[in-house]
Amino acid sequence: MPGTASTSTTVGPLPSLTAQAERLSALGVPELAGIPADEMRAFTEGAGGDRTDALLVVHPDRAPASALAPLLQRDGKPGFVVVDMPDVDRFAPVDIELPEASLYLVTGIDRGDDKADWSPEEALPALTEEDRSPLLLTEGIQWVLQQPEALERNRCFMTIGSRLRKANGGFDARTPAVWISNGTGRDGRERRNAPKVGWCWWGNRHSWLGFASATGRESV
């Protein structure tokens, strides 16, 4: 395995669940997900509104990555999905059991800095051995919506819980990640420093990408 570049990073406590619900409401997420804002508030109340140890998440079936990515903001610039990932919403959970609910909580989130410069192929079994579950792409986006500081230059993350299964039953070699655009190539200079949803190859290593993961998912 590659050498350890740094320790894992949880980026401090999350906002309270109540504050998270209000943040999503202000961004218009209830409307795009078809979930009444009051239902979201009631969910967080029932889950313990003052909790700061869990991320409020809208199920990917209700809020896909393509709809969530533009809600990201950095330096006044909105997030975007790379042009060569038009099938981003087809990247689905693999070997991860999600709660059967429109809203759920993700606990024990970690950016996985300790696995920077590992490939997804190397990181997945290590996370499994640690009894951790890799984040889905939609979960990673929603984490940054609530904690923008989770996305730092040279400290971004992959979300290998989401993969694209091909017609032959195998997996697409692309694996999704969330990082910060340098404004080069097809991104365009105007997107420099914008949050970016992109992909990396399953077998490649990147020194600036960790592997975001969680200890569990729960419904109320």
VOGU-213290 format. One record per residue (C-alpha): y, z, x; residue number from 1; chain. Coordinates in nm, 3 decimals. Layout:
N
+---------+---------+---------+-----+-------+
!       v !       w !       u !  nr ! kette !
+---------+---------+---------+-----+-------+
!       Y !       Z !       X ! NUM !     A !
...
+---------+---------+---------+-----+-------+
END
This chain:
220
+---------+---------+---------+-----+-------+
!       v !       w !       u !  nr ! kette !
+---------+---------+---------+-----+-------+
!   0.000 !   0.000 !   0.000 !   1 !     A !
!   0.362 !  -0.054 !   0.114 !   2 !     A !
!   0.550 !   0.234 !   0.266 !   3 !     A !
!   0.750 !   0.463 !   0.040 !   4 !     A !
!   1.113 !   0.352 !   0.033 !   5 !     A !
!   1.254 !   0.648 !  -0.158 !   6 !     A !
!   1.169 !   0.914 !  -0.410 !   7 !     A !
!   1.133 !   0.850 !  -0.782 !   8 !     A !
!   1.452 !   0.877 !  -0.982 !   9 !     A !
!   1.495 !   1.001 !  -1.336 !  10 !     A !
!   1.877 !   0.954 !  -1.325 !  11 !     A !
!   1.942 !   1.292 !  -1.483 !  12 !     A !
!   1.904 !   1.401 !  -1.847 !  13 !     A !
!   1.949 !   1.150 !  -2.123 !  14 !     A !
!   2.216 !   1.188 !  -2.389 !  15 !     A !
!   2.098 !   1.390 !  -2.687 !  16 !     A !
!   1.892 !   1.206 !  -2.945 !  17 !     A !
!   2.182 !   1.245 !  -3.189 !  18 !     A !
!   2.419 !   1.081 !  -2.940 !  19 !     A !
!   2.165 !   0.806 !  -2.875 !  20 !     A !
!   2.143 !   0.724 !  -3.244 !  21 !     A !
!   2.522 !   0.701 !  -3.265 !  22 !     A !
!   2.531 !   0.479 !  -2.957 !  23 !     A !
!   2.280 !   0.236 !  -3.109 !  24 !     A !
!   2.471 !   0.240 !  -3.436 !  25 !     A !
!   2.796 !   0.156 !  -3.257 !  26 !     A !
!   2.622 !  -0.138 !  -3.090 !  27 !     A !
!   2.492 !  -0.271 !  -3.423 !  28 !     A !
!   2.126 !  -0.217 !  -3.338 !  29 !     A !
!   2.033 !  -0.081 !  -3.684 !  30 !     A !
!   2.164 !  -0.402 !  -3.843 !  31 !     A !
!   1.979 !  -0.635 !  -3.605 !  32 !     A !
!   1.660 !  -0.431 !  -3.646 !  33 !     A !
!   1.689 !  -0.404 !  -4.023 !  34 !     A !
!   1.687 !  -0.024 !  -4.007 !  35 !     A !
!   1.955 !   0.171 !  -4.200 !  36 !     A !
!   2.171 !   0.375 !  -3.964 !  37 !     A !
!   2.110 !   0.682 !  -4.180 !  38 !     A !
!   1.736 !   0.636 !  -4.132 !  39 !     A !
!   1.788 !   0.634 !  -3.757 !  40 !     A !
!   1.999 !   0.950 !  -3.777 !  41 !     A !
!   1.736 !   1.120 !  -3.993 !  42 !     A !
!   1.467 !   1.027 !  -3.744 !  43 !     A !
!   1.654 !   1.188 !  -3.456 !  44 !     A !
!   1.724 !   1.498 !  -3.665 !  45 !     A !
!   1.356 !   1.533 !  -3.737 !  46 !     A !
!   1.274 !   1.483 !  -3.369 !  47 !     A !
!   1.521 !   1.749 !  -3.259 !  48 !     A !
!   1.869 !   1.603 !  -3.231 !  49 !     A !
!   1.969 !   1.810 !  -2.927 !  50 !     A !
!   1.678 !   1.690 !  -2.714 !  51 !     A !
!   1.776 !   1.526 !  -2.384 !  52 !     A !
!   1.423 !   1.467 !  -2.254 !  53 !     A !
!   1.337 !   1.159 !  -2.460 !  54 !     A !
!   1.465 !   0.808 !  -2.517 !  55 !     A !
!   1.512 !   0.684 !  -2.874 !  56 !     A !
!   1.351 !   0.339 !  -2.896 !  57 !     A !
!   1.341 !   0.069 !  -3.162 !  58 !     A !
!   0.999 !  -0.100 !  -3.179 !  59 !     A !
!   0.999 !  -0.443 !  -3.009 !  60 !     A !
!   0.887 !  -0.605 !  -3.333 !  61 !     A !
!   1.220 !  -0.496 !  -3.484 !  62 !     A !
!   1.453 !  -0.545 !  -3.187 !  63 !     A !
!   1.336 !  -0.811 !  -2.938 !  64 !     A !
!   1.461 !  -0.839 !  -2.581 !  65 !     A !
!   1.665 !  -1.153 !  -2.652 !  66 !     A !
!   1.871 !  -0.960 !  -2.909 !  67 !     A !
!   1.910 !  -0.644 !  -2.699 !  68 !     A !
!   2.000 !  -0.796 !  -2.362 !  69 !     A !
!   2.350 !  -0.916 !  -2.465 !  70 !     A !
!   2.435 !  -0.560 !  -2.569 !  71 !     A !
!   2.413 !  -0.442 !  -2.209 !  72 !     A !
!   2.748 !  -0.405 !  -2.031 !  73 !     A !
!   2.854 !  -0.366 !  -1.669 !  74 !     A !
!   3.201 !  -0.418 !  -1.528 !  75 !     A !
!   3.300 !  -0.545 !  -1.872 !  76 !     A !
!   3.039 !  -0.821 !  -1.860 !  77 !     A !
!   2.758 !  -0.854 !  -2.116 !  78 !     A !
!   2.394 !  -0.871 !  -2.021 !  79 !     A !
!   2.194 !  -1.191 !  -2.038 !  80 !     A !
!   1.844 !  -1.337 !  -2.008 !  81 !     A !
!   1.786 !  -1.589 !  -1.729 !  82 !     A !
!   1.775 !  -1.949 !  -1.845 !  83 !     A !
!   1.419 !  -2.004 !  -1.724 !  84 !     A !
!   1.286 !  -1.729 !  -1.949 !  85 !     A !
!   1.337 !  -1.879 !  -2.298 !  86 !     A !
!   1.005 !  -1.721 !  -2.400 !  87 !     A !
!   1.121 !  -1.368 !  -2.318 !  88 !     A !
!   1.027 !  -1.235 !  -2.662 !  89 !     A !
!   0.666 !  -1.342 !  -2.614 !  90 !     A !
!   0.621 !  -1.082 !  -2.338 !  91 !     A !
!   0.426 !  -0.816 !  -2.527 !  92 !     A !
!   0.269 !  -0.474 !  -2.456 !  93 !     A !
!  -0.055 !  -0.488 !  -2.260 !  94 !     A !
!  -0.300 !  -0.196 !  -2.278 !  95 !     A !
!  -0.023 !   0.020 !  -2.421 !  96 !     A !
!  -0.059 !   0.179 !  -2.763 !  97 !     A !
!   0.277 !   0.199 !  -2.938 !  98 !     A !
!   0.343 !   0.431 !  -3.231 !  99 !     A !
!   0.309 !   0.251 !  -3.562 ! 100 !     A !
!   0.670 !   0.311 !  -3.656 ! 101 !     A !
!   1.003 !   0.130 !  -3.637 ! 102 !     A !
!   1.142 !   0.411 !  -3.422 ! 103 !     A !
!   0.972 !   0.620 !  -3.157 ! 104 !     A !
!   1.045 !   0.830 !  -2.850 ! 105 !     A !
!   0.965 !   0.760 !  -2.485 ! 106 !     A !
!   0.931 !   1.069 !  -2.265 ! 107 !     A !
!   0.935 !   1.132 !  -1.892 ! 108 !     A !
!   1.115 !   0.812 !  -1.794 ! 109 !     A !
!   1.135 !   0.737 !  -1.423 ! 110 !     A !
!   1.282 !   0.436 !  -1.244 ! 111 !     A !
!   1.001 !   0.429 !  -0.990 ! 112 !     A !
!   1.210 !   0.400 !  -0.676 ! 113 !     A !
!   0.912 !   0.533 !  -0.479 ! 114 !     A !
!   0.736 !   0.201 !  -0.543 ! 115 !     A !
!   1.020 !  -0.024 !  -0.433 ! 116 !     A !
!   0.881 !  -0.305 !  -0.218 ! 117 !     A !
!   0.548 !  -0.292 !  -0.401 ! 118 !     A !
!   0.420 !  -0.585 !  -0.603 ! 119 !     A !
!   0.341 !  -0.544 !  -0.975 ! 120 !     A !
!  -0.022 !  -0.603 !  -0.883 ! 121 !     A !
!  -0.008 !  -0.303 !  -0.649 ! 122 !     A !
!   0.206 !  -0.079 !  -0.869 ! 123 !     A !
!   0.011 !  -0.098 !  -1.195 ! 124 !     A !
!  -0.309 !   0.074 !  -1.072 ! 125 !     A !
!  -0.101 !   0.335 !  -0.891 ! 126 !     A !
!   0.089 !   0.418 !  -1.209 ! 127 !     A !
!  -0.238 !   0.439 !  -1.401 ! 128 !     A !
!  -0.378 !   0.678 !  -1.142 ! 129 !     A !
!  -0.066 !   0.893 !  -1.182 ! 130 !     A !
!  -0.123 !   0.897 !  -1.559 ! 131 !     A !
!   0.202 !   0.714 !  -1.615 ! 132 !     A !
!   0.264 !   0.416 !  -1.844 ! 133 !     A !
!   0.485 !   0.125 !  -1.734 ! 134 !     A !
!   0.788 !   0.065 !  -1.953 ! 135 !     A !
!   0.808 !  -0.234 !  -2.185 ! 136 !     A !
!   1.099 !  -0.471 !  -2.130 ! 137 !     A !
!   1.263 !  -0.365 !  -2.458 ! 138 !     A !
!   1.227 !   0.002 !  -2.359 ! 139 !     A !
!   1.389 !  -0.065 !  -2.023 ! 140 !     A !
!   1.682 !  -0.243 !  -2.186 ! 141 !     A !
!   1.731 !   0.039 !  -2.434 ! 142 !     A !
!   1.719 !   0.292 !  -2.150 ! 143 !     A !
!   2.009 !   0.115 !  -1.977 ! 144 !     A !
!   2.197 !   0.096 !  -2.308 ! 145 !     A !
!   2.187 !   0.476 !  -2.318 ! 146 !     A !
!   2.216 !   0.540 !  -1.943 ! 147 !     A !
!   2.400 !   0.254 !  -1.771 ! 148 !     A !
!   2.375 !   0.444 !  -1.441 ! 149 !     A !
!   1.999 !   0.378 !  -1.445 ! 150 !     A !
!   2.085 !   0.030 !  -1.318 ! 151 !     A !
!   2.230 !   0.041 !  -0.965 ! 152 !     A !
!   2.265 !  -0.222 !  -0.699 ! 153 !     A !
!   1.955 !  -0.216 !  -0.480 ! 154 !     A !
!   1.796 !   0.030 !  -0.723 ! 155 !     A !
!   1.686 !  -0.175 !  -1.024 ! 156 !     A !
!   1.346 !  -0.189 !  -1.191 ! 157 !     A !
!   1.059 !  -0.393 !  -1.328 ! 158 !     A !
!   0.905 !  -0.341 !  -1.672 ! 159 !     A !
!   0.546 !  -0.448 !  -1.623 ! 160 !     A !
!   0.422 !  -0.299 !  -1.949 ! 161 !     A !
!   0.527 !  -0.634 !  -2.103 ! 162 !     A !
!   0.330 !  -0.945 !  -2.008 ! 163 !     A !
!   0.281 !  -1.292 !  -2.149 ! 164 !     A !
!  -0.076 !  -1.386 !  -2.231 ! 165 !     A !
!  -0.155 !  -1.755 !  -2.194 ! 166 !     A !
!  -0.364 !  -1.966 !  -2.431 ! 167 !     A !
!  -0.664 !  -1.940 !  -2.198 ! 168 !     A !
!  -0.658 !  -1.559 !  -2.216 ! 169 !     A !
!  -0.509 !  -1.505 !  -1.872 ! 170 !     A !
!  -0.162 !  -1.377 !  -1.795 ! 171 !     A !
!   0.152 !  -1.563 !  -1.698 ! 172 !     A !
!   0.236 !  -1.475 !  -1.336 ! 173 !     A !
!   0.594 !  -1.386 !  -1.431 ! 174 !     A !
!   0.668 !  -1.018 !  -1.487 ! 175 !     A !
!   0.996 !  -0.901 !  -1.644 ! 176 !     A !
!   1.261 !  -0.693 !  -1.475 ! 177 !     A !
!   1.615 !  -0.568 !  -1.532 ! 178 !     A !
!   1.864 !  -0.596 !  -1.248 ! 179 !     A !
!   2.223 !  -0.694 !  -1.161 ! 180 !     A !
!   2.328 !  -1.055 !  -1.117 ! 181 !     A !
!   2.482 !  -1.172 !  -0.792 ! 182 !     A !
!   2.648 !  -1.457 !  -0.978 ! 183 !     A !
!   2.459 !  -1.720 !  -0.780 ! 184 !     A !
!   2.269 !  -2.029 !  -0.887 ! 185 !     A !
!   2.223 !  -2.086 !  -1.257 ! 186 !     A !
!   2.358 !  -1.739 !  -1.342 ! 187 !     A !
!   2.712 !  -1.865 !  -1.275 ! 188 !     A !
!   2.986 !  -1.691 !  -1.078 ! 189 !     A !
!   3.134 !  -1.551 !  -1.397 ! 190 !     A !
!   2.821 !  -1.340 !  -1.438 ! 191 !     A !
!   2.842 !  -1.162 !  -1.104 ! 192 !     A !
!   2.768 !  -0.790 !  -1.157 ! 193 !     A !
!   2.643 !  -0.848 !  -1.514 ! 194 !     A !
!   2.316 !  -0.684 !  -1.622 ! 195 !     A !
!   2.037 !  -0.939 !  -1.604 ! 196 !     A !
!   1.693 !  -0.972 !  -1.761 ! 197 !     A !
!   1.477 !  -1.186 !  -1.539 ! 198 !     A !
!   1.134 !  -1.208 !  -1.387 ! 199 !     A !
!   0.945 !  -1.184 !  -1.060 ! 200 !     A !
!   0.600 !  -1.302 !  -0.959 ! 201 !     A !
!   0.305 !  -1.069 !  -1.019 ! 202 !     A !
!   0.205 !  -1.072 !  -0.653 ! 203 !     A !
!   0.551 !  -1.052 !  -0.490 ! 204 !     A !
!   0.732 !  -0.751 !  -0.347 ! 205 !     A !
!   1.105 !  -0.679 !  -0.375 ! 206 !     A !
!   1.271 !  -0.397 !  -0.183 ! 207 !     A !
!   1.533 !  -0.346 !  -0.455 ! 208 !     A !
!   1.298 !  -0.324 !  -0.755 ! 209 !     A !
!   1.109 !  -0.012 !  -0.856 ! 210 !     A !
!   0.868 !   0.017 !  -1.147 ! 211 !     A !
!   1.003 !   0.201 !  -1.451 ! 212 !     A !
!   0.746 !   0.415 !  -1.627 ! 213 !     A !
!   0.703 !   0.703 !  -1.869 ! 214 !     A !
!   0.469 !   0.991 !  -1.936 ! 215 !     A !
!   0.428 !   0.918 !  -2.304 ! 216 !     A !
!   0.541 !   0.776 !  -2.637 ! 217 !     A !
!   0.558 !   0.968 !  -2.961 ! 218 !     A !
!   0.661 !   0.932 !  -3.322 ! 219 !     A !
!   0.785 !   1.204 !  -3.555 ! 220 !     A !
+---------+---------+---------+-----+-------+
END
